[in-house]
Amino acid sequence: MGIVLSAIFGCRHLYYMHSDLAQQMVSSEFTHNPFLLYLVKLVQMFIIRHADAVIAICPDIKKKALRMAPKTRVYLVENSAVDEHLSLPDSQEVARLRESLDLGDGPILLYTGNLEPYQGIDLLLHSIPAVAALRPSVRYLLVGGQPEQVEQMYRQACRLGIIEQVRFTGPRPLNEMPLYLALADILLSPRSKGTNTPLKLYTYLRFGKPILATNIYSQTQVLSAETARLVSLTPEGLAEGAIWLLEHPQEAAELGKRGQIYAETHYSWRIFLQKCIQVQREFSGISIVLPSIPLGKEREESCAV
């Protein structure tokens, strides 16, 4: 559509490349049809080669765009935390949520996001028995997913004998995310497929809690051993990582602090705006001055435009 409109109106085309479309279709198990995937690849290559410039959201996407169109200008503009403008909850709100979800007084391991196959939720569920055997009071809280996906995961938790340790909330509104994150002791990203950086990682890092993540390229574009506990892509790896973080609270807290500092210097809303302004200046030749207003207000007004 961008190519068509740019031709009609005689304007330049800036393509926002959020993902590799063919890989996304495979990761979400939408299709594995080779012919259909080949057509999608051709369409995406055509779009990139006829764009005047491309915005890529992570290093892997930038590499793929450059492979498809070496002569096209590609800008790297990573995302920032989606809830950065929201206020933090107070302790009473957090306590009420814990009680309403019947989470007890043990540690909470939180996952937020969809429940698509590439998220590795199946591996996560299979890791819980080993953790629960050592820490019976632990609770895994999974926020997100469509009703049919939640029902499927619930049945799997029943088969694994871990229904006491797992809570599913289904999808929750964005303004509740700080509340769930404040409740958590450990933040989870067990992703198993794909190379796109999970958007949740930017929010996780900003919150300053220890992160447990699978050691795959999708995640290590943002995370490192300095900012997260990276483990093998197995239930055993996820279990060992959770147990280590629970048994080493001081080291876990340090991981969270380092992650928060790294997010502030690399993925804050301010950094995101600066990169977007640079793209705007170089692409259009128009300079934009970022107003000196409080960060929360800045994000609020920008989102309202």
Summary of the structure (lengths in Angstrom):
residues: 305
radius of gyration: 20.8
end to end distance: 22.7
largest distance: 65.2
contacts: 979
relative contact order: 0.13
helix: 53%
strand: 13%
